[in-house]
């Protein structure tokens, strides 16, 4: 059992790393900055693969209840916000910066639990939230590659994540499983992003993309779609086999590896102040992992 958990954890880390690096390559190196098309493609591939898995009996999907589907609809809208804003932010920000801002969603969740649900919060979790908030707050003033649009979309991204997780937790009584929820997210995202591609100008602008007929672009896009699906599957498997504390530890490990390797593979100017902010954010998430393992 322990070996199986380690294998699932390592698979998750590999998918997480490969997915982020591939997306960053497409968005920043190839500069395919058409988020309705890129995210629409990824969710289309994810939805098709999940549907095929269901038909082959590899996955169980039970989303026949209209009331459950309608109840989940606001979460699917937030999911579209997460992937759209995340794509726009990642195209402009370095991966370590993006992940540091991404982690602030935990502050929103912690604040909601403390203020609205009146849940008992451990000192470690409070310190974690303060460190994450301080790191994200100081980063824009110490980032030599500061991009206001990137930070703007990162803020939209983290607020959508926070709201999504709060809504997901509030619907625990919902009969939909994690796979059901993701299947609905895929379906809704494909439809909404397809309709949004023309008003946003992506559908016509993509014709001017210089690498549109290059094999490396086609290969990278295909890889991003498949890796996104495998990351989703490995995340669901991770949550089903491990405690919340163990999941948090593996996610933290995956983020550290991804952030570290991205510095070597992509251009990023590191100053002492920037490194200090990133380390403060890492310390904040390490404290969050500690609090989760303690069961708080």
Rosetta silent file (secondary structure, phi, psi, omega in degrees, C-alpha in Angstrom):
SEQUENCE: XXXXXXXXXXXXXXXXXXXXXXXXXXXXXXXXXXXXXXXXXXXXXXXXXXXXXXXXXXXXXXXXXXXXXXXXXXXXXXXXXXXXXXXXXXXXXXXXXXXXXXXXXXXXXXXXXXXXXXXXXXXXXXXXXXXXXXXXXXXXXXXXXXXXXXXXXXXXXXXXXXXXXXXXXXXXXXXXXXXXXXXXXXXXXXXXXXXXXXXXXXXXXXXXXXXXXXXXXXXXXXXXXXXXXXXXXXXXXXXXXXXXXXXXXXXXXXXXXXXXXXXXXXXXXXXXXXXXXXXXXXXXXXXXXXXXXXXX
SCORE:     score description
SCORE:     0.000 S_00000001
   1 L     0.000  -41.568  179.652    0.000    0.000    0.000 S_00000001
   2 H   -64.187  -41.136  178.788    2.849    2.380    0.879 S_00000001
   3 H   -64.162  -38.506  179.346    4.570    1.622   -2.438 S_00000001
   4 H   -65.026  -41.468  178.469    1.318    2.288   -4.297 S_00000001
   5 H   -63.792  -41.549  178.440    0.912    5.677   -2.601 S_00000001
   6 H   -63.347  -40.095  179.921    4.482    6.622   -3.459 S_00000001
   7 H   -64.801  -42.601  177.891    3.926    5.617   -7.081 S_00000001
   8 H   -64.923  -41.567  179.042    0.745    7.698   -7.286 S_00000001
   9 H   -62.653  -43.898  178.927    2.524   10.629   -5.641 S_00000001
  10 H   -67.737  -36.635  176.543    5.452   10.468   -8.055 S_00000001
  11 H   -63.119  -43.500  178.105    3.079   10.151  -11.011 S_00000001
  12 H   -60.344  -47.096 -179.946    1.238   13.251   -9.813 S_00000001
  13 H   -60.392  -41.420  179.490    4.503   15.204   -9.451 S_00000001
  14 H   -63.631  -45.303  179.340    5.627   14.162  -12.937 S_00000001
  15 H   -65.920  -39.130  179.969    2.311   15.212  -14.500 S_00000001
  16 H   -63.083  -48.762  179.872    2.303   18.482  -12.543 S_00000001
  17 H   -61.608  -51.008 -176.743    5.849   19.335  -13.641 S_00000001
  18 H   -64.102  -38.361 -178.994    5.347   18.334  -17.282 S_00000001
  19 H   -65.400  -46.805 -179.669    1.995   20.122  -17.518 S_00000001
  20 H   -65.368  -43.965 -178.439    3.308   23.441  -16.177 S_00000001
  21 H   -66.056  -39.474  178.895    6.487   23.373  -18.262 S_00000001
  22 H   -66.176  -45.702  178.857    4.591   22.494  -21.445 S_00000001
  23 H   -61.748  -40.876 -179.911    1.982   25.200  -20.877 S_00000001
  24 H   -64.683  -39.110  179.141    4.697   27.747  -20.131 S_00000001
  25 H   -62.480  -46.614 -179.574    6.528   26.785  -23.323 S_00000001
  26 H   -65.192  -43.083 -173.783    3.404   27.229  -25.459 S_00000001
  27 H   -77.702  -40.297 -172.455    2.352   30.474  -23.767 S_00000001
  28 H  -103.934  -34.413 -179.211    5.699   32.250  -23.299 S_00000001
  29 H   -85.893  -53.134  176.712    8.178   30.757  -25.760 S_00000001
  30 L   -78.019  -18.980  178.948    5.856   30.140  -28.709 S_00000001
  31 L    59.669   45.399  174.081    3.680   33.043  -27.466 S_00000001
  32 L   -86.270   80.838 -173.740    0.373   31.352  -28.233 S_00000001
  33 L   -99.490   61.778  176.315   -1.610   33.906  -26.208 S_00000001
  34 L  -127.152   79.266 -168.597   -5.142   32.990  -27.267 S_00000001
  35 H   -61.847  -33.053  179.132   -6.588   31.639  -24.004 S_00000001
  36 H   -65.113  -34.663  179.869  -10.096   30.836  -25.238 S_00000001
  37 H   -79.174  -44.172 -177.152   -8.579   28.578  -27.926 S_00000001
  38 H   -66.431  -48.136  179.256   -5.769   27.099  -25.836 S_00000001
  39 H   -72.252  -31.966  175.119   -7.930   26.341  -22.799 S_00000001
  40 H   -63.070  -40.095  177.062  -10.815   25.300  -25.038 S_00000001
  41 H   -64.213  -45.464 -178.686   -8.505   22.785  -26.709 S_00000001
  42 H   -62.836  -43.816 -179.256   -7.261   21.437  -23.371 S_00000001
  43 H   -71.428  -30.967  175.856  -10.755   21.027  -21.932 S_00000001
  44 H   -64.333  -47.274  177.910  -11.973   19.445  -25.186 S_00000001
  45 H   -62.377  -44.831  178.964   -9.197   16.841  -25.037 S_00000001
  46 H   -60.770  -43.713  179.732   -9.817   16.283  -21.323 S_00000001
  47 H   -65.161  -42.077  179.510  -13.553   15.886  -21.863 S_00000001
  48 H   -64.977  -44.518  179.714  -13.112   13.482  -24.774 S_00000001
  49 H   -64.573  -38.643  178.724  -10.585   11.335  -22.905 S_00000001
  50 H   -68.872  -37.685  178.448  -12.814   11.242  -19.817 S_00000001
  51 H   -66.032  -43.279  178.215  -15.835   10.331  -21.946 S_00000001
  52 H   -63.345  -41.580  178.432  -13.908    7.527  -23.672 S_00000001
  53 H   -60.665  -38.428  178.251  -12.684    6.286  -20.274 S_00000001
  54 H   -65.157  -46.600 -178.361  -16.292    6.215  -19.085 S_00000001
  55 H   -65.637  -30.883  179.159  -17.486    4.275  -22.141 S_00000001
  56 L   -84.689   -3.433  178.811  -14.647    1.764  -21.723 S_00000001
  57 L    83.745   13.081 -179.908  -15.521    1.282  -18.062 S_00000001
  58 L   -85.796  -17.905  179.118  -12.311    2.842  -16.746 S_00000001
  59 L  -140.081  150.106 -179.567  -14.141    5.683  -15.016 S_00000001
  60 L  -110.301  121.843  179.776  -17.575    6.002  -13.450 S_00000001
  61 L  -122.315  124.326  178.941  -19.626    9.092  -14.262 S_00000001
  62 L  -129.625   85.826 -179.419  -23.041    9.691  -12.708 S_00000001
  63 L  -125.576   41.199 -177.094  -24.304   13.129  -13.675 S_00000001
  64 L   -83.600  -22.380 -177.679  -27.877   12.286  -14.643 S_00000001
  65 L   -73.696  117.257 -178.081  -29.526   14.302  -11.865 S_00000001
  66 H   -64.009  -37.497 -178.886  -30.561   17.672  -13.307 S_00000001
  67 H   -65.399  -39.984  178.547  -30.688   19.288   -9.856 S_00000001
  68 H   -65.664  -40.578  179.843  -27.120   18.196   -9.072 S_00000001
  69 H   -64.747  -45.529 -179.847  -25.896   19.493  -12.433 S_00000001
  70 H   -65.818  -35.606  178.176  -27.623   22.871  -11.982 S_00000001
  71 H   -65.222  -33.913 -178.022  -26.288   23.150   -8.437 S_00000001
  72 H   -82.417  -12.695 -174.783  -22.759   22.609   -9.744 S_00000001
  73 H   -54.154  -44.885  177.919  -23.126   25.148  -12.579 S_00000001
  74 H   -58.862  -35.635  178.128  -21.716   28.158  -10.596 S_00000001
  75 H   -66.491  -36.527  177.891  -18.611   26.096   -9.806 S_00000001
  76 H   -66.528  -35.327  175.752  -18.158   25.350  -13.516 S_00000001
  77 H   -63.116  -43.560  177.563  -18.329   29.082  -14.248 S_00000001
  78 H   -64.236  -35.622  178.355  -15.583   29.638  -11.670 S_00000001
  79 H   -61.111  -41.770  176.927  -13.570   26.807  -13.239 S_00000001
  80 H   -61.788  -40.889  177.067  -13.616   28.655  -16.563 S_00000001
  81 H   -62.085  -38.804  179.921  -12.406   31.760  -14.724 S_00000001
  82 H   -62.065  -50.814 -173.928   -9.589   29.749  -13.135 S_00000001
  83 H   -75.140  -35.040 -179.843   -8.219   28.327  -16.385 S_00000001
  84 H   -68.330  -53.354 -179.655   -8.761   31.471  -18.476 S_00000001
  85 H   -64.782  -37.399  178.485   -7.180   33.879  -15.982 S_00000001
  86 H   -62.704  -40.016  178.825   -4.476   31.340  -15.147 S_00000001
  87 H   -64.558  -43.566 -179.662   -3.519   31.020  -18.807 S_00000001
  88 H   -67.495  -37.315  179.574   -3.259   34.777  -19.248 S_00000001
  89 H   -70.457  -43.322 -177.234   -1.239   35.170  -16.046 S_00000001
  90 H   -66.340  -27.587  179.016    1.142   32.294  -16.788 S_00000001
  91 L   -69.234  -19.129 -175.360    1.895   33.718  -20.237 S_00000001
  92 L  -114.517  -18.120 -175.805    3.297   36.871  -18.578 S_00000001
  93 L  -113.645  150.494  173.038    4.701   35.694  -15.238 S_00000001
  94 L   -66.735  150.930 -176.752    7.536   33.348  -14.300 S_00000001
  95 H   -58.690  -44.541  178.686    6.322   30.037  -12.870 S_00000001
  96 H   -60.450  -38.522  177.553    7.707   30.659   -9.327 S_00000001
  97 H   -66.284  -45.426  179.924    5.963   34.053   -9.235 S_00000001
  98 H   -59.227  -45.167 -178.507    2.744   32.559  -10.596 S_00000001
  99 H   -67.076  -35.721  178.163    2.757   29.768   -8.000 S_00000001
 100 H   -63.341  -42.659  177.574    3.434   32.209   -5.151 S_00000001
 101 H   -70.997  -38.529  178.596    0.387   34.252   -6.157 S_00000001
 102 H   -57.181  -37.352 -176.903   -1.625   31.089   -6.830 S_00000001
 103 L   -68.436  -18.008 -178.856   -1.061   29.969   -3.225 S_00000001
 104 L   -65.939  -16.550  175.433   -2.830   33.069   -1.853 S_00000001
 105 H   -56.386  -31.072  178.300   -6.112   31.298   -2.650 S_00000001
 106 H   -64.875  -29.243  177.578   -5.484   29.401    0.612 S_00000001
 107 H   -66.666  -40.707  178.366   -5.694   32.732    2.472 S_00000001
 108 H   -62.693  -44.594 -179.700   -9.181   33.303    1.041 S_00000001
 109 H   -64.636  -44.068  179.667  -10.265   29.812    2.102 S_00000001
 110 H   -62.798  -42.651  179.192   -8.752   30.229    5.575 S_00000001
 111 H   -64.416  -38.980  178.235  -10.429   33.640    5.990 S_00000001
 112 H   -65.121  -42.780  179.554  -13.796   32.235    4.945 S_00000001
 113 H   -64.162  -38.821 -177.138  -13.495   29.356    7.406 S_00000001
 114 H   -74.932  -44.124 -171.863  -12.510   31.710   10.222 S_00000001
 115 H   -88.017  -37.095 -173.074  -14.978   34.546    9.593 S_00000001
 116 L  -104.570  -35.117 -179.795  -18.061   32.860    8.165 S_00000001
 117 L   -97.474   -6.276  177.648  -17.935   29.230    9.298 S_00000001
 118 L    54.187   36.768  178.632  -16.414   30.059   12.681 S_00000001
 119 L   -80.123  148.957  177.781  -14.046   27.086   12.425 S_00000001
 120 L   -73.027  128.375 -178.147  -11.171   26.766   14.851 S_00000001
 121 L  -116.251  129.629 -178.003   -7.929   27.717   13.118 S_00000001
 122 L   -72.626  154.755  176.176   -4.521   26.618   14.389 S_00000001
 123 H   -56.985  -35.048  179.932   -1.678   29.137   14.922 S_00000001
 124 H   -63.522  -41.293 -179.706    0.317   27.319   12.196 S_00000001
 125 H   -69.730  -36.955  177.942   -2.439   27.883    9.633 S_00000001
 126 H   -65.329  -44.321  177.492   -2.796   31.546   10.626 S_00000001
 127 H   -62.907  -39.364  178.035    0.975   32.057   10.302 S_00000001
 128 H   -59.279  -46.933 -179.972    0.868   30.252    6.962 S_00000001
 129 H   -62.224  -40.393 -179.957   -1.832   32.620    5.677 S_00000001
 130 H   -66.547  -41.926  178.637    0.122   35.669    6.863 S_00000001
 131 H   -64.854  -43.652  179.345    3.351   34.474    5.214 S_00000001
 132 H   -62.890  -41.335 -179.987    1.578   33.705    1.929 S_00000001
 133 H   -68.100  -41.068  179.394   -0.119   37.101    1.958 S_00000001
 134 H   -65.262  -42.502  179.456    3.110   38.921    2.824 S_00000001
 135 H   -61.590  -46.072 -179.686    5.039   37.120    0.061 S_00000001
 136 H   -68.545  -34.475 -179.814    2.411   37.940   -2.561 S_00000001
 137 H   -71.722  -34.006 -178.928    2.105   41.523   -1.332 S_00000001
 138 H   -83.730  -25.237 -173.561    5.843   42.215   -1.440 S_00000001
 139 H   -57.419  -46.188 -178.751    6.501   40.414   -4.727 S_00000001
 140 H   -59.529  -29.923 -178.086    5.192   43.121   -7.122 S_00000001
 141 H   -82.882  -11.055 -178.076    7.522   45.712   -5.525 S_00000001
 142 H  -122.784    8.303 -179.623   10.554   43.437   -5.836 S_00000001
 143 L   -92.851  109.934 -179.158    9.908   41.737   -9.171 S_00000001
 144 L   -69.073  -14.155  176.801   12.338   43.138  -11.760 S_00000001
 145 L  -108.714   30.672 -175.542   10.153   41.607  -14.495 S_00000001
 146 L   -53.605  128.441  178.023    6.962   43.126  -13.094 S_00000001
 147 L  -128.284  109.574 -175.833    4.052   42.891  -15.526 S_00000001
 148 H   -59.545  -38.103  178.665    0.847   44.631  -14.364 S_00000001
 149 H   -65.892  -39.924  178.026   -1.401   42.606  -16.679 S_00000001
 150 H   -61.638  -44.001  179.023    0.153   39.363  -15.453 S_00000001
 151 H   -67.947  -37.022  178.562   -0.446   40.288  -11.823 S_00000001
 152 H   -59.885  -48.978 -178.811   -3.991   41.446  -12.603 S_00000001
 153 H   -70.269  -29.096  175.711   -4.919   38.106  -14.153 S_00000001
 154 H   -65.804  -36.911  177.819   -3.138   36.221  -11.355 S_00000001
 155 H   -66.651  -43.151  175.774   -5.360   38.017   -8.826 S_00000001
 156 H   -59.767  -43.509 -179.791   -8.485   37.052  -10.810 S_00000001
 157 H   -59.075  -49.054 -176.289   -7.135   33.501  -10.967 S_00000001
 158 H   -69.500  -34.374  177.116   -6.549   33.174   -7.212 S_00000001
 159 H   -67.191  -38.072  176.947   -9.950   34.658   -6.317 S_00000001
 160 H   -65.449  -40.111  177.923  -11.646   32.178   -8.654 S_00000001
 161 H   -63.234  -47.392  179.867   -9.711   29.298   -7.062 S_00000001
 162 H   -58.401  -47.181 -179.764  -10.655   30.433   -3.561 S_00000001
 163 H   -65.633  -37.777 -179.864  -14.337   30.783   -4.468 S_00000001
 164 H   -63.235  -46.737 -178.465  -14.298   27.440   -6.314 S_00000001
 165 H   -68.111  -35.921  176.822  -12.868   25.529   -3.354 S_00000001
 166 H   -64.706  -44.820  178.703  -15.268   27.205   -0.916 S_00000001
 167 H   -65.272  -39.482  179.238  -18.211   26.313   -3.155 S_00000001
 168 H   -62.693  -42.152  179.923  -16.890   22.779   -3.619 S_00000001
 169 H   -68.756  -34.841 -178.892  -16.627   22.288    0.136 S_00000001
 170 H   -72.444  -15.293 -178.902  -20.114   23.698    0.733 S_00000001
 171 L  -108.572   31.889 -179.697  -21.570   21.114   -1.684 S_00000001
 172 L   -61.741  -26.774  179.293  -20.137   18.007   -0.030 S_00000001
 173 L   -75.599  -12.797  178.582  -23.694   16.656    0.247 S_00000001
 174 L   -61.814  139.729 -176.417  -23.947   16.838   -3.557 S_00000001
 175 L   -73.410   -8.195 -177.477  -24.081   13.374   -5.151 S_00000001
 176 L   -74.474  132.498  174.977  -21.456   14.335   -7.742 S_00000001
 177 L   -82.493  176.198  177.907  -18.022   12.740   -7.345 S_00000001
 178 H   -60.102  -39.022  179.091  -14.750   14.505   -8.207 S_00000001
 179 H   -67.811  -41.762  177.185  -14.821   12.862  -11.648 S_00000001
 180 H   -59.041  -46.439 -178.920  -18.443   13.935  -12.197 S_00000001
 181 H   -60.673  -43.774 -178.825  -17.575   17.504  -11.271 S_00000001
 182 H   -68.428  -35.338  177.734  -14.585   17.570  -13.614 S_00000001
 183 H   -62.341  -44.581  177.162  -16.623   16.087  -16.458 S_00000001
 184 H   -65.963  -38.258  176.917  -19.197   18.872  -16.087 S_00000001
 185 H   -60.029  -44.248  179.318  -16.393   21.437  -15.855 S_00000001
 186 H   -61.294  -48.892 -177.502  -14.956   20.160  -19.133 S_00000001
 187 H   -61.088  -47.954 -178.449  -18.307   20.227  -20.929 S_00000001
 188 H   -64.606  -40.532 -178.070  -19.227   23.707  -19.730 S_00000001
 189 H   -64.260  -43.836 -179.782  -15.741   25.082  -20.465 S_00000001
 190 H   -59.510  -46.237 -178.063  -15.688   23.790  -24.041 S_00000001
 191 H   -66.004  -49.443 -176.105  -19.070   25.360  -24.800 S_00000001
 192 H   -65.981  -43.606 -178.948  -18.403   28.696  -23.085 S_00000001
 193 H   -69.258  -32.214  176.885  -14.878   29.136  -24.451 S_00000001
 194 H   -64.305  -43.774  178.419  -16.007   28.216  -27.965 S_00000001
 195 H   -68.793  -31.694 -176.980  -18.645   30.957  -27.859 S_00000001
 196 H   -80.478  -15.496 -174.485  -16.178   33.412  -26.292 S_00000001
 197 H   -64.463  -31.635  179.861  -13.447   32.859  -28.892 S_00000001
 198 H   -79.644  -49.168  178.683  -15.057   35.180  -31.452 S_00000001
 199 H   -60.074  -33.157 -179.750  -15.989   38.155  -29.200 S_00000001
 200 L   -77.884  -12.046  178.880  -12.513   38.130  -27.629 S_00000001
 201 L    88.894   -3.172 -177.085  -10.905   38.227  -31.078 S_00000001
 202 H   -64.930  -36.981 -174.249   -8.924   35.010  -30.547 S_00000001
 203 H   -62.877  -36.511  179.462  -10.655   33.147  -33.375 S_00000001
 204 H   -89.446  -35.488 -177.890   -9.499   35.615  -36.039 S_00000001
 205 H   -66.430  -29.008 -176.941   -6.204   36.681  -34.453 S_00000001
 206 H   -63.851  -21.523  179.154   -4.911   33.114  -34.348 S_00000001
 207 H   -64.985  -21.284  178.533   -4.637   33.155  -38.144 S_00000001
 208 H   -93.547    2.098 -179.571   -1.674   35.516  -37.739 S_00000001
 209 L   -66.151  123.544 -171.883    0.118   33.213  -35.279 S_00000001
 210 L   -66.434  -24.974 -177.219    3.587   32.587  -36.822 S_00000001
 211 L  -103.448   19.926 -173.088    3.920   28.944  -35.669 S_00000001
 212 L   -58.023  -32.077 -176.564    0.398   27.865  -36.630 S_00000001
 213 L  -110.577   19.054 -179.979    1.649   25.246  -39.099 S_00000001
 214 L   -93.791  141.923 -177.751    4.783   24.156  -37.233 S_00000001
 215 H   -65.451  -34.034 -178.702    5.051   20.635  -35.844 S_00000001
 216 H   -66.961  -30.766  175.436    6.541   21.780  -32.538 S_00000001
 217 H   -70.663  -45.505  179.184    3.436   23.890  -31.920 S_00000001
 218 H   -61.528  -44.436 -179.775    1.113   21.007  -32.797 S_00000001
 219 H   -64.172  -41.372 -179.795    3.102   18.602  -30.644 S_00000001
 220 H   -65.781  -40.477  179.490    3.179   20.985  -27.675 S_00000001
 221 H   -66.500  -42.206  176.906   -0.569   21.611  -27.859 S_00000001
 222 H   -61.995  -44.177  179.306   -1.321   17.886  -28.040 S_00000001
 223 H   -61.422  -41.585 -178.965    1.005   17.260  -25.100 S_00000001
 224 H   -62.974  -38.921  179.203   -0.643   20.010  -23.042 S_00000001
 225 H   -65.494  -47.033 -179.308   -4.094   18.491  -23.601 S_00000001
 226 H   -68.697  -40.909 -179.865   -3.064   14.967  -22.620 S_00000001
 227 H   -65.518  -37.180  177.047   -0.933   16.122  -19.681 S_00000001
 228 H   -61.441  -40.635  178.413   -3.804   18.215  -18.323 S_00000001
 229 H   -66.358  -46.787 -179.592   -6.031   15.138  -18.365 S_00000001
 230 H   -64.721  -33.205  176.490   -3.417   12.908  -16.715 S_00000001
 231 H   -65.331  -42.018  178.235   -2.813   15.584  -14.072 S_00000001
 232 H   -61.967  -46.496 -179.502   -6.525   15.640  -13.275 S_00000001
 233 H   -63.015  -44.836 -179.108   -6.702   11.839  -13.020 S_00000001
 234 H   -67.414  -31.437  176.707   -3.574   11.629  -10.837 S_00000001
 235 H   -67.283  -44.608  177.936   -4.925   14.397   -8.579 S_00000001
 236 H   -61.537  -42.221  179.621   -8.216   12.536   -8.064 S_00000001
 237 H   -65.796  -39.331  179.127   -6.282    9.318   -7.360 S_00000001
 238 H   -60.482  -45.219 -178.210   -3.986   11.141   -4.929 S_00000001
 239 H   -68.199  -30.849 -178.020   -6.954   12.492   -2.956 S_00000001
 240 H   -77.482  -26.211 -175.602   -8.659    9.099   -2.850 S_00000001
 241 H   -98.034  -19.403 -171.763   -5.616    7.219   -1.507 S_00000001
 242 L  -124.986  162.246  176.143   -4.129    9.743    0.925 S_00000001
 243 L   -74.437  161.750  178.028   -5.075   11.957    3.826 S_00000001
 244 H   -55.170  -36.682  178.786   -5.378   15.745    3.264 S_00000001
 245 H   -65.546  -42.623  178.646   -1.994   16.219    4.966 S_00000001
 246 H   -66.891  -39.645  176.848   -0.257   13.716    2.692 S_00000001
 247 H   -61.439  -45.003 -179.567   -1.894   15.279   -0.402 S_00000001
 248 H   -61.193  -37.774  179.895   -0.741   18.738    0.678 S_00000001
 249 H   -65.906  -43.489  178.844    2.818   17.434    1.115 S_00000001
 250 H   -66.467  -39.358  178.729    2.923   15.924   -2.388 S_00000001
 251 H   -64.718  -41.594  177.728    1.444   19.082   -3.932 S_00000001
 252 H   -61.877  -43.736  179.144    4.038   21.196   -2.112 S_00000001
 253 H   -61.430  -42.824  179.369    6.812   18.884   -3.344 S_00000001
 254 H   -63.677  -40.165 -179.837    5.517   19.122   -6.933 S_00000001
 255 H   -66.855  -40.133  179.880    5.423   22.930   -6.759 S_00000001
 256 H   -63.171  -46.351  179.561    8.974   23.151   -5.411 S_00000001
 257 H   -62.828  -44.441 -178.489   10.339   20.912   -8.182 S_00000001
 258 H   -63.781  -45.615  179.881    8.365   22.774  -10.865 S_00000001
 259 H   -63.933  -42.505 -178.804    9.449   26.209   -9.647 S_00000001
 260 H   -64.343  -47.384 -178.889   13.086   25.126   -9.350 S_00000001
 261 H   -68.852  -32.696 -179.151   13.344   23.542  -12.802 S_00000001
 262 H   -64.594  -31.095  178.105   11.482   26.417  -14.457 S_00000001
 263 H   -64.255  -33.879 -179.951   14.201   28.835  -13.328 S_00000001
 264 H   -78.144  -29.225 -172.903   16.730   26.743  -15.255 S_00000001
 265 H   -96.426  -25.716 -177.201   14.580   26.364  -18.380 S_00000001
 266 L  -123.610  154.571 -179.004   12.965   29.797  -18.758 S_00000001
 267 L   -67.857  124.740  175.245   14.289   33.335  -18.475 S_00000001
 268 L  -151.475  126.826  178.356   13.843   34.780  -14.990 S_00000001
 269 L   -89.101  117.577 -179.076   15.790   37.572  -13.331 S_00000001
 270 L  -104.725  123.601  171.323   16.404   36.725   -9.686 S_00000001
 271 L  -111.432  168.686  179.136   17.338   39.385   -7.157 S_00000001
 272 H   -59.921  -40.190 -179.484   17.845   38.910   -3.432 S_00000001
 273 H   -65.654  -41.214  179.434   14.516   40.594   -2.739 S_00000001
 274 H   -64.284  -45.636  178.354   12.696   38.381   -5.246 S_00000001
 275 H   -60.831  -40.020  178.321   14.257   35.230   -3.814 S_00000001
 276 H   -61.067  -42.183  178.287   13.306   36.399   -0.321 S_00000001
 277 H   -65.112  -42.014 -179.455    9.659   36.811   -1.363 S_00000001
 278 H   -66.007  -40.813  178.480    9.611   33.399   -3.028 S_00000001
 279 H   -67.024  -36.415  176.882   11.177   31.726    0.015 S_00000001
 280 H   -63.569  -41.026  176.197    8.665   33.453    2.296 S_00000001
 281 H   -64.257  -39.904  177.095    5.860   32.088    0.145 S_00000001
 282 H   -63.835  -39.759  177.317    7.448   28.628    0.284 S_00000001
 283 H   -63.406  -39.786  177.973    7.681   28.844    4.062 S_00000001
 284 H   -60.751  -43.538  179.688    4.009   29.804    4.177 S_00000001
 285 H   -72.246  -32.799  175.989    2.990   26.760    2.193 S_00000001
 286 H   -62.187  -39.292  176.385    5.278   24.503    4.243 S_00000001
 287 H   -65.915  -35.213  177.610    3.443   25.701    7.358 S_00000001
 288 H   -64.462  -42.341  176.548    0.156   24.962    5.625 S_00000001
 289 H   -61.291  -42.493  178.937    1.316   21.402    4.954 S_00000001
 290 H   -60.345  -44.311 -179.278    2.352   21.101    8.616 S_00000001
 291 H   -67.219  -35.605  178.516   -1.076   22.266    9.801 S_00000001
 292 H   -67.927  -38.905 -179.607   -2.850   19.863    7.426 S_00000001
 293 H   -69.695  -26.484  176.493   -0.749   16.938    8.669 S_00000001
 294 L   -80.366   -7.174  176.086   -1.641   17.856   12.230 S_00000001
 295 L    80.749   22.251  179.730   -5.285   17.602   11.213 S_00000001
 296 L   -86.697    0.000    0.000   -6.221   21.178   11.941 S_00000001
